[in-house]
Amino acid sequence: MKITSVETFLVPPRWLFCRIGTDEGLVGWGEPIVEGRAATVRAAVGELSELLVGTDPLRIEDHWQVLTKGAFYRGGPILSSAVAGIDQALWDIAGKARDAPVHELLGGPVRERARVYSWVGGDEPAEIEDAVRAQVEAGFTAVKMNGCGRLPTLASPAEVDAVVRRVAAAREVLGPHRDLAVDFHGRVSLANARRILPLLEPLAPMFVEEPLLPDEQHLLPQVLSASTVPIATGERLYSRWDFRPVFEHGIAVAQPDLSHAGGISEVRRIGAMAEVHGVALAPHCPLGPIALAASLQIAFSTPNFLIQEQSLGIHYNTGNELLDYLVDPSIFEFVDGQVRRPRRPGLGIEVDEEAVRRADERGHAWRSPVWRHDDGSFAEW
């Protein structure tokens, strides 16, 4: 079997899909994307495809090594994301060639159901309560929320109190038997994190995500020493080498993204490294259906898996949803906050190719918002 084509599709609202075709008619799908840089990643996939066409798609590890190390300059989100989507598609082909789900090729299932969480929005406590209540009524047993908007380097008492009140509003609705994750999106400085995290301890977050920016990971020990709240990070780390220092610092939860961190091949290895350090795995996935399907293959083959993010109903998806691009969306049927183990070959989904090609005709040019503080200076989004 030989690879005959590598195509990419700009799919609204902000996704990029990759289709790898073969001379035996098997097709693999992946999702290589850096949100806000879809066209750049598309160009990278095009360049990497020169190394793929005419080769055996089942030599997945060899392809991963060549694609990541075959050029003098390596790493970074663009290259890692391009490789990630290609890697997903190659595993999809491998599963279809062997008539088995990918997780069976990774050693077989270690569970029959995987827990998932849903994202909730709302800027005020009352809005948070309504949003959380809706997810509870939908059967979810865990939610994640933004802990704050923009914050100055040293937040005022009122700004600190606002964070605590938002989290408390969510905990009030969830009660003690459901879980709450709080995402700080790298918006919180070291000083703010050390002040805020102890105040969140009575509210028992499952984890607090990205209190610091990824280039500030050397400061994590000071955050970890300030509080008993479990710390999660990793959506902006792209390899096992990136994760090594944060494992050594003592994070509780690793959050590699299957569309950023080298795909199934690399996240599998990151998960094994996490296990050595007593760290749980909770793959980051606010993206499309292929990324979620790939993430679930990891969830069902990884012993230290904790919970899976998914983006059904997330605010980014206005006008387009994950299920719009699947022939049979039942694979993403969540019951009591869990998803059943997929049994179909490859990634377990059938992509609606006609819908994807129509979407690509429209395309998109999604960009991250640019935030500023009151004084006009740049603020982390």
C-alpha positions as a Markdown table, in Angstrom:
| # | Residue | x | y | z |
|---|---|---|---|---|
| 1 | Met | 0.0 | 0.0 | 0.0 |
| 2 | Lys | 1.3 | 3.5 | -0.9 |
| 3 | Ile | 0.2 | 7.0 | 0.0 |
| 4 | Thr | -1.2 | 8.7 | -3.2 |
| 5 | Ser | -2.4 | 12.0 | -1.9 |
| 6 | Val | -2.4 | 14.4 | 1.1 |
| 7 | Glu | -5.2 | 17.0 | 1.1 |
| 8 | Thr | -6.2 | 19.7 | 3.6 |
| 9 | Phe | -9.5 | 21.5 | 4.2 |
| 10 | Leu | -10.3 | 24.7 | 6.0 |
| 11 | Val | -13.4 | 23.8 | 7.9 |
| 12 | Pro | -15.4 | 26.4 | 9.9 |
| 13 | Pro | -15.5 | 27.5 | 12.6 |
| 14 | Arg | -11.7 | 27.3 | 13.0 |
| 15 | Trp | -10.5 | 23.8 | 12.1 |
| 16 | Leu | -8.2 | 22.3 | 9.5 |
| 17 | Phe | -8.8 | 18.7 | 8.4 |
| 18 | Cys | -6.2 | 16.4 | 6.6 |
| 19 | Arg | -7.1 | 13.5 | 4.3 |
| 20 | Ile | -4.5 | 11.0 | 3.3 |
| 21 | Gly | -5.5 | 8.7 | 0.4 |
| 22 | Thr | -3.9 | 5.4 | -0.7 |
| 23 | Asp | -3.7 | 3.3 | -3.8 |
| 24 | Glu | -5.8 | 0.6 | -2.1 |
| 25 | Gly | -8.7 | 3.0 | -1.4 |
| 26 | Leu | -8.2 | 3.3 | 2.3 |
| 27 | Val | -8.4 | 6.9 | 3.6 |
| 28 | Gly | -7.2 | 8.4 | 6.8 |
| 29 | Trp | -8.3 | 11.6 | 8.4 |
| 30 | Gly | -6.5 | 13.9 | 10.8 |
| 31 | Glu | -6.9 | 17.3 | 12.3 |
| 32 | Pro | -3.7 | 19.4 | 12.1 |
| 33 | Ile | -4.4 | 22.9 | 13.4 |
| 34 | Val | -3.1 | 25.8 | 15.4 |
| 35 | Glu | -6.1 | 27.9 | 16.2 |
| 36 | Gly | -5.7 | 31.2 | 14.4 |
| 37 | Arg | -2.9 | 29.9 | 12.2 |
| 38 | Ala | -4.8 | 27.4 | 10.0 |
| 39 | Ala | -3.3 | 28.6 | 6.7 |
| 40 | Thr | 0.2 | 28.4 | 8.1 |
| 41 | Val | -0.3 | 24.8 | 9.3 |
| 42 | Arg | -1.9 | 24.0 | 5.9 |
| 43 | Ala | 1.3 | 25.2 | 4.2 |
| 44 | Ala | 3.4 | 23.1 | 6.6 |
| 45 | Val | 1.3 | 19.9 | 5.8 |
| 46 | Gly | 1.8 | 20.6 | 2.1 |
| 47 | Glu | 5.6 | 20.7 | 2.6 |
| 48 | Leu | 5.7 | 17.6 | 4.7 |
| 49 | Ser | 3.5 | 15.7 | 2.1 |
| 50 | Glu | 6.5 | 15.7 | -0.2 |
| 51 | Leu | 8.0 | 13.2 | 2.2 |
| 52 | Leu | 4.9 | 11.0 | 2.3 |
| 53 | Val | 3.5 | 10.5 | -1.2 |
| 54 | Gly | 4.7 | 7.2 | -2.6 |
| 55 | Thr | 5.5 | 5.7 | 0.8 |
| 56 | Asp | 3.9 | 3.0 | 2.9 |
| 57 | Pro | 1.4 | 4.6 | 5.3 |
| 58 | Leu | 1.8 | 1.8 | 7.9 |
| 59 | Arg | 5.4 | 2.8 | 8.7 |
| 60 | Ile | 4.0 | 5.3 | 11.2 |
| 61 | Glu | 6.9 | 5.6 | 13.6 |
| 62 | Asp | 9.4 | 6.0 | 10.8 |
| 63 | His | 7.2 | 8.7 | 9.3 |
| 64 | Trp | 7.0 | 10.4 | 12.7 |
| 65 | Gln | 10.8 | 10.4 | 13.1 |
| 66 | Val | 11.4 | 11.8 | 9.6 |
| 67 | Leu | 8.7 | 14.4 | 9.7 |
| 68 | Thr | 9.8 | 15.8 | 13.1 |
| 69 | Lys | 13.6 | 15.4 | 12.7 |
| 70 | Gly | 14.3 | 15.4 | 9.0 |
| 71 | Ala | 14.9 | 19.1 | 8.8 |
| 72 | Phe | 17.6 | 21.1 | 10.5 |
| 73 | Tyr | 15.1 | 23.3 | 12.4 |
| 74 | Arg | 12.7 | 21.4 | 14.5 |
| 75 | Gly | 9.8 | 21.8 | 16.9 |
| 76 | Gly | 7.3 | 24.5 | 17.6 |
| 77 | Pro | 3.5 | 24.6 | 17.4 |
| 78 | Ile | 3.3 | 24.8 | 13.6 |
| 79 | Leu | 5.5 | 21.8 | 12.7 |
| 80 | Ser | 4.2 | 19.8 | 15.7 |
| 81 | Ser | 0.6 | 20.4 | 14.8 |
| 82 | Ala | 1.2 | 19.6 | 11.1 |
| 83 | Val | 2.8 | 16.3 | 12.2 |
| 84 | Ala | 0.0 | 15.7 | 14.7 |
| 85 | Gly | -2.7 | 15.7 | 12.0 |
| 86 | Ile | -0.7 | 13.6 | 9.6 |
| 87 | Asp | 0.0 | 11.1 | 12.4 |
| 88 | Gln | -3.7 | 10.9 | 13.3 |
| 89 | Ala | -4.5 | 10.1 | 9.7 |
| 90 | Leu | -1.8 | 7.4 | 9.4 |
| 91 | Trp | -3.2 | 5.7 | 12.6 |
| 92 | Asp | -6.7 | 5.9 | 11.1 |
| 93 | Ile | -5.4 | 4.1 | 8.0 |
| 94 | Ala | -3.6 | 1.5 | 10.1 |
| 95 | Gly | -6.7 | 0.7 | 12.0 |
| 96 | Lys | -8.8 | 0.4 | 8.9 |
| 97 | Ala | -6.1 | -1.8 | 7.2 |
| 98 | Arg | -6.2 | -4.2 | 10.2 |
| 99 | Asp | -10.0 | -3.8 | 10.9 |
| 100 | Ala | -9.4 | -2.6 | 14.4 |
| 101 | Pro | -9.8 | 0.6 | 16.5 |
| 102 | Val | -6.6 | 2.4 | 17.0 |
| 103 | His | -6.7 | 1.7 | 20.8 |
| 104 | Glu | -6.5 | -2.0 | 20.1 |
| 105 | Leu | -3.3 | -1.4 | 18.1 |
| 106 | Leu | -1.9 | 0.5 | 21.1 |
| 107 | Gly | -2.2 | -2.5 | 23.4 |
| 108 | Gly | -6.0 | -2.9 | 23.8 |
| 109 | Pro | -8.6 | -1.2 | 25.9 |
| 110 | Val | -8.0 | -0.5 | 29.6 |
| 111 | Arg | -11.6 | 0.8 | 30.2 |
| 112 | Glu | -15.0 | 0.5 | 28.6 |
| 113 | Arg | -16.2 | 4.1 | 29.3 |
| 114 | Ala | -14.3 | 7.4 | 29.4 |
| 115 | Arg | -15.4 | 10.4 | 31.5 |
| 116 | Val | -15.8 | 13.7 | 29.6 |
| 117 | Tyr | -16.3 | 17.2 | 30.7 |
| 118 | Ser | -18.0 | 20.2 | 29.2 |
| 119 | Trp | -17.1 | 23.9 | 29.1 |
| 120 | Val | -19.3 | 26.6 | 30.6 |
| 121 | Gly | -19.2 | 30.3 | 30.0 |
| 122 | Gly | -20.6 | 33.3 | 31.7 |
| 123 | Asp | -19.0 | 36.4 | 33.2 |
| 124 | Glu | -21.2 | 36.9 | 36.2 |
| 125 | Pro | -21.9 | 34.4 | 39.0 |
| 126 | Ala | -25.6 | 34.3 | 38.0 |
| 127 | Glu | -24.7 | 33.4 | 34.5 |
| 128 | Ile | -22.2 | 30.8 | 35.7 |
| 129 | Glu | -25.0 | 29.2 | 37.8 |
| 130 | Asp | -27.3 | 28.9 | 34.8 |
| 131 | Ala | -24.6 | 27.5 | 32.5 |
| 132 | Val | -23.5 | 24.9 | 35.0 |
| 133 | Arg | -27.0 | 23.9 | 35.8 |
| 134 | Ala | -27.6 | 23.3 | 32.1 |
| 135 | Gln | -24.7 | 20.9 | 31.9 |
| 136 | Val | -25.8 | 19.1 | 35.1 |
| 137 | Glu | -29.2 | 18.6 | 33.6 |
| 138 | Ala | -27.5 | 17.3 | 30.4 |
| 139 | Gly | -25.9 | 14.6 | 32.6 |
| 140 | Phe | -22.3 | 15.9 | 32.9 |
| 141 | Thr | -20.5 | 15.2 | 36.1 |
| 142 | Ala | -17.7 | 17.6 | 35.5 |
| 143 | Val | -17.4 | 21.1 | 33.9 |
| 144 | Lys | -14.6 | 23.5 | 33.2 |
| 145 | Met | -14.8 | 27.3 | 33.4 |
| 146 | Asn | -12.6 | 30.3 | 32.8 |
| 147 | Gly | -11.5 | 31.6 | 36.2 |
| 148 | Cys | -11.0 | 35.2 | 35.1 |
| 149 | Gly | -10.8 | 37.6 | 32.3 |
| 150 | Arg | -7.8 | 39.9 | 31.9 |
| 151 | Leu | -5.9 | 40.5 | 35.2 |
| 152 | Pro | -3.1 | 43.0 | 36.0 |
| 153 | Thr | 0.2 | 41.7 | 37.3 |
| 154 | Leu | -1.0 | 42.5 | 40.8 |
| 155 | Ala | -4.8 | 42.1 | 41.1 |
| 156 | Ser | -6.9 | 44.3 | 43.4 |
| 157 | Pro | -8.8 | 42.7 | 46.3 |
| 158 | Ala | -12.0 | 43.2 | 44.3 |
| 159 | Glu | -10.5 | 41.4 | 41.3 |
| 160 | Val | -9.4 | 38.5 | 43.5 |
| 161 | Asp | -12.8 | 38.3 | 45.1 |
| 162 | Ala | -14.5 | 38.2 | 41.7 |
| 163 | Val | -12.5 | 35.1 | 40.8 |
| 164 | Val | -13.4 | 33.4 | 44.0 |
| 165 | Arg | -17.1 | 34.3 | 43.7 |
| 166 | Arg | -17.3 | 32.9 | 40.1 |
| 167 | Val | -15.8 | 29.6 | 41.2 |
| 168 | Ala | -18.0 | 29.5 | 44.3 |
| 169 | Ala | -21.1 | 30.0 | 42.1 |
| 170 | Ala | -20.2 | 27.0 | 40.0 |
| 171 | Arg | -19.4 | 24.8 | 43.1 |
| 172 | Glu | -22.8 | 25.7 | 44.6 |
| 173 | Val | -24.6 | 24.3 | 41.7 |
| 174 | Leu | -22.4 | 21.2 | 41.3 |
| 175 | Gly | -22.4 | 20.2 | 44.9 |
| 176 | Pro | -19.8 | 18.0 | 46.4 |
| 177 | His | -20.3 | 15.0 | 44.1 |
| 178 | Arg | -19.4 | 16.6 | 40.8 |
| 179 | Asp | -16.1 | 18.1 | 39.6 |
| 180 | Leu | -15.1 | 21.6 | 38.6 |
| 181 | Ala | -12.0 | 22.5 | 36.7 |
| 182 | Val | -10.8 | 26.1 | 36.5 |
| 183 | Asp | -8.9 | 27.5 | 33.5 |
| 184 | Phe | -6.7 | 30.5 | 34.0 |
| 185 | His | -5.4 | 30.5 | 30.4 |
| 186 | Gly | -2.0 | 31.8 | 31.4 |
| 187 | Arg | -3.6 | 35.1 | 32.4 |
| 188 | Val | -2.6 | 34.9 | 36.1 |
| 189 | Ser | 0.8 | 36.1 | 37.2 |
| 190 | Leu | 2.9 | 34.3 | 39.7 |
| 191 | Ala | 2.0 | 36.8 | 42.5 |
| 192 | Asn | -1.7 | 36.5 | 41.6 |
| 193 | Ala | -1.6 | 32.7 | 41.5 |
| 194 | Arg | 0.0 | 32.5 | 44.9 |
| 195 | Arg | -2.7 | 34.8 | 46.3 |
| 196 | Ile | -5.7 | 33.2 | 44.5 |
| 197 | Leu | -5.1 | 29.5 | 44.7 |
| 198 | Pro | -5.2 | 29.2 | 48.5 |
| 199 | Leu | -8.6 | 31.0 | 48.4 |
| 200 | Leu | -9.9 | 28.3 | 46.0 |
| 201 | Glu | -8.9 | 25.4 | 48.2 |
| 202 | Pro | -12.2 | 25.2 | 50.1 |
| 203 | Leu | -14.0 | 25.0 | 46.7 |
| 204 | Ala | -12.0 | 21.8 | 45.9 |
| 205 | Pro | -11.3 | 22.3 | 42.1 |
| 206 | Met | -10.5 | 19.0 | 40.3 |
| 207 | Phe | -7.6 | 21.0 | 38.9 |
| 208 | Val | -6.6 | 24.6 | 38.0 |
| 209 | Glu | -5.3 | 24.8 | 34.5 |
| 210 | Glu | -2.5 | 27.0 | 33.2 |
| 211 | Pro | -2.1 | 29.5 | 36.0 |
| 212 | Leu | 1.1 | 30.6 | 34.2 |
| 213 | Leu | 2.2 | 31.0 | 30.6 |
| 214 | Pro | 4.1 | 28.1 | 29.1 |
| 215 | Asp | 7.3 | 30.1 | 29.0 |
| 216 | Glu | 7.0 | 30.7 | 32.7 |
| 217 | Gln | 7.1 | 27.0 | 33.6 |
| 218 | His | 10.3 | 27.5 | 35.6 |
| 219 | Leu | 8.1 | 29.4 | 38.1 |
| 220 | Leu | 5.8 | 26.5 | 38.7 |
| 221 | Pro | 7.4 | 25.3 | 41.9 |
| 222 | Gln | 6.5 | 28.6 | 43.5 |
| 223 | Val | 2.9 | 28.1 | 42.4 |
| 224 | Leu | 2.8 | 24.5 | 43.6 |
| 225 | Ser | 4.2 | 25.4 | 47.0 |
| 226 | Ala | 1.5 | 28.0 | 47.6 |
| 227 | Ser | -1.5 | 25.7 | 47.6 |
| 228 | Thr | -2.8 | 22.1 | 47.6 |
| 229 | Val | -5.0 | 22.7 | 44.5 |
| 230 | Pro | -3.9 | 20.3 | 41.8 |
| 231 | Ile | -2.2 | 22.1 | 38.9 |
| 232 | Ala | -2.7 | 21.1 | 35.2 |
| 233 | Thr | -0.9 | 22.3 | 32.2 |
| 234 | Gly | 0.2 | 21.2 | 28.7 |
| 235 | Glu | -2.0 | 22.5 | 25.9 |
| 236 | Arg | 0.9 | 24.7 | 24.7 |
| 237 | Leu | 3.6 | 22.1 | 25.2 |
| 238 | Tyr | 4.4 | 20.1 | 22.0 |
| 239 | Ser | 6.6 | 17.1 | 22.9 |
| 240 | Arg | 7.8 | 14.8 | 25.7 |
| 241 | Trp | 10.9 | 17.1 | 26.0 |
| 242 | Asp | 8.6 | 20.1 | 26.7 |
| 243 | Phe | 6.7 | 18.1 | 29.3 |
| 244 | Arg | 9.8 | 16.7 | 31.1 |
| 245 | Pro | 10.5 | 19.8 | 33.3 |
| 246 | Val | 6.8 | 20.3 | 34.4 |
| 247 | Phe | 6.6 | 16.6 | 35.4 |
| 248 | Glu | 9.7 | 17.1 | 37.5 |
| 249 | His | 8.2 | 20.2 | 39.1 |
| 250 | Gly | 5.2 | 18.1 | 40.3 |
| 251 | Ile | 2.1 | 19.0 | 38.3 |
| 252 | Ala | -1.0 | 16.8 | 38.9 |
| 253 | Val | -2.5 | 16.7 | 35.4 |
| 254 | Ala | -0.9 | 16.8 | 31.9 |
| 255 | Gln | -3.0 | 18.2 | 29.1 |
| 256 | Pro | -1.3 | 17.5 | 25.7 |
| 257 | Asp | -3.4 | 18.3 | 22.7 |
| 258 | Leu | -3.6 | 15.5 | 20.1 |
| 259 | Ser | -3.7 | 18.2 | 17.3 |
| 260 | His | -0.6 | 20.0 | 18.6 |
| 261 | Ala | 1.7 | 17.6 | 20.5 |
| 262 | Gly | 2.7 | 15.3 | 17.6 |
| 263 | Gly | -0.5 | 13.3 | 17.4 |
| 264 | Ile | -1.3 | 9.9 | 18.7 |
| 265 | Ser | 2.3 | 8.7 | 18.6 |
| 266 | Glu | 3.7 | 11.4 | 20.8 |
| 267 | Val | 0.8 | 11.8 | 23.2 |
| 268 | Arg | 1.0 | 8.1 | 23.8 |
| 269 | Arg | 4.6 | 8.6 | 24.9 |
| 270 | Ile | 3.7 | 11.7 | 27.0 |
| 271 | Gly | 1.1 | 9.7 | 28.8 |
| 272 | Ala | 3.6 | 7.0 | 29.7 |
| 273 | Met | 6.1 | 9.7 | 31.0 |
| 274 | Ala | 3.3 | 11.1 | 33.0 |
| 275 | Glu | 2.6 | 7.8 | 34.6 |
| 276 | Val | 6.2 | 7.5 | 35.7 |
| 277 | His | 5.8 | 10.8 | 37.6 |
| 278 | Gly | 2.4 | 10.0 | 39.1 |
| 279 | Val | 0.6 | 12.5 | 36.8 |
| 280 | Ala | -2.9 | 12.0 | 35.3 |
| 281 | Leu | -3.6 | 12.5 | 31.6 |
| 282 | Ala | -6.5 | 14.8 | 30.5 |
| 283 | Pro | -6.0 | 15.6 | 26.8 |
| 284 | His | -6.8 | 19.1 | 25.7 |
| 285 | Cys | -9.5 | 19.2 | 22.9 |
| 286 | Pro | -11.6 | 22.3 | 22.2 |
| 287 | Leu | -11.4 | 21.4 | 18.5 |
| 288 | Gly | -13.2 | 19.3 | 15.9 |
| 289 | Pro | -14.5 | 15.7 | 15.6 |
| 290 | Ile | -11.3 | 14.2 | 14.3 |
| 291 | Ala | -9.2 | 15.6 | 17.1 |
| 292 | Leu | -11.8 | 14.3 | 19.6 |
| 293 | Ala | -11.9 | 10.9 | 18.0 |
| 294 | Ala | -8.1 | 10.7 | 18.2 |
| 295 | Ser | -8.1 | 11.8 | 21.8 |
| 296 | Leu | -10.6 | 9.0 | 22.7 |
| 297 | Gln | -8.3 | 6.4 | 21.3 |
| 298 | Ile | -5.7 | 7.6 | 23.8 |
| 299 | Ala | -8.3 | 7.7 | 26.6 |
| 300 | Phe | -9.2 | 4.0 | 26.0 |
| 301 | Ser | -5.6 | 2.8 | 25.9 |
| 302 | Thr | -3.9 | 4.9 | 28.6 |
| 303 | Pro | -4.0 | 3.6 | 32.3 |
| 304 | Asn | -3.5 | 7.0 | 33.9 |
| 305 | Phe | -6.2 | 8.8 | 31.8 |
| 306 | Leu | -8.3 | 11.1 | 34.0 |
| 307 | Ile | -10.9 | 12.8 | 31.9 |
| 308 | Gln | -11.5 | 14.1 | 28.3 |
| 309 | Glu | -12.3 | 17.6 | 27.2 |
| 310 | Gln | -14.8 | 18.0 | 24.4 |
| 311 | Ser | -16.2 | 21.0 | 22.6 |
| 312 | Leu | -19.8 | 20.2 | 21.8 |
| 313 | Gly | -21.7 | 23.5 | 22.3 |
| 314 | Ile | -18.6 | 25.5 | 23.0 |
| 315 | His | -18.9 | 29.2 | 22.1 |
| 316 | Tyr | -16.4 | 28.9 | 19.3 |
| 317 | Asn | -18.7 | 26.5 | 17.4 |
| 318 | Thr | -21.5 | 29.0 | 16.6 |
| 319 | Gly | -22.9 | 28.0 | 13.2 |
| 320 | Asn | -20.9 | 24.8 | 12.9 |
| 321 | Glu | -20.7 | 21.8 | 15.3 |
| 322 | Leu | -18.6 | 18.7 | 15.5 |
| 323 | Leu | -21.5 | 16.5 | 14.5 |
| 324 | Asp | -22.0 | 18.4 | 11.2 |
| 325 | Tyr | -19.1 | 16.6 | 9.6 |
| 326 | Leu | -19.8 | 13.0 | 10.7 |
| 327 | Val | -21.9 | 10.5 | 8.8 |
| 328 | Asp | -22.9 | 8.9 | 12.1 |
| 329 | Pro | -22.5 | 11.1 | 15.2 |
| 330 | Ser | -23.6 | 8.4 | 17.7 |
| 331 | Ile | -19.9 | 7.8 | 18.6 |
| 332 | Phe | -20.1 | 11.1 | 20.5 |
| 333 | Glu | -23.2 | 10.2 | 22.5 |
| 334 | Phe | -22.5 | 11.1 | 26.1 |
| 335 | Val | -24.4 | 9.3 | 28.8 |
| 336 | Asp | -24.1 | 10.3 | 32.4 |
| 337 | Gly | -21.0 | 12.3 | 31.5 |
| 338 | Gln | -19.2 | 9.3 | 29.9 |
| 339 | Val | -18.7 | 8.0 | 26.3 |
| 340 | Arg | -18.6 | 4.4 | 25.4 |
| 341 | Arg | -15.5 | 2.7 | 23.9 |
| 342 | Pro | -15.6 | 3.1 | 20.1 |
| 343 | Arg | -15.6 | -0.3 | 18.2 |
| 344 | Arg | -15.2 | 0.8 | 14.6 |
| 345 | Pro | -11.9 | 0.6 | 12.8 |
| 346 | Gly | -9.3 | 3.4 | 12.8 |
| 347 | Leu | -10.3 | 6.5 | 14.7 |
| 348 | Gly | -13.9 | 5.1 | 14.9 |
| 349 | Ile | -15.6 | 7.9 | 12.9 |
| 350 | Glu | -16.8 | 8.2 | 9.3 |
| 351 | Val | -16.1 | 11.7 | 8.1 |
| 352 | Asp | -18.7 | 13.2 | 5.7 |
| 353 | Glu | -16.3 | 14.0 | 3.0 |
| 354 | Glu | -18.9 | 15.9 | 0.9 |
| 355 | Ala | -19.7 | 18.2 | 3.8 |
| 356 | Val | -16.0 | 18.8 | 4.4 |
| 357 | Arg | -15.4 | 19.7 | 0.8 |
| 358 | Arg | -18.3 | 22.1 | 0.8 |
| 359 | Ala | -17.0 | 23.6 | 4.0 |
| 360 | Asp | -13.6 | 24.2 | 2.5 |
| 361 | Glu | -15.2 | 26.2 | -0.3 |
| 362 | Arg | -16.3 | 28.7 | 2.4 |
| 363 | Gly | -13.2 | 28.3 | 4.5 |
| 364 | His | -12.5 | 30.5 | 7.4 |
| 365 | Ala | -10.0 | 33.1 | 8.8 |
| 366 | Trp | -10.5 | 32.7 | 12.5 |
| 367 | Arg | -8.1 | 34.7 | 14.7 |
| 368 | Ser | -7.5 | 34.9 | 18.4 |
| 369 | Pro | -8.9 | 38.1 | 19.9 |
| 370 | Val | -6.3 | 40.7 | 21.0 |
| 371 | Trp | -7.0 | 42.0 | 24.5 |
| 372 | Arg | -5.7 | 45.1 | 26.2 |
| 373 | His | -5.6 | 46.4 | 29.7 |
| 374 | Asp | -7.4 | 49.6 | 30.7 |
| 375 | Asp | -4.1 | 51.5 | 30.1 |
| 376 | Gly | -3.9 | 50.3 | 26.5 |
| 377 | Ser | -1.1 | 47.7 | 27.0 |
| 378 | Phe | -1.3 | 44.2 | 25.7 |
| 379 | Ala | -3.2 | 41.6 | 27.9 |
| 380 | Glu | -3.1 | 37.8 | 27.7 |
| 381 | Trp | -6.2 | 36.4 | 26.1 |
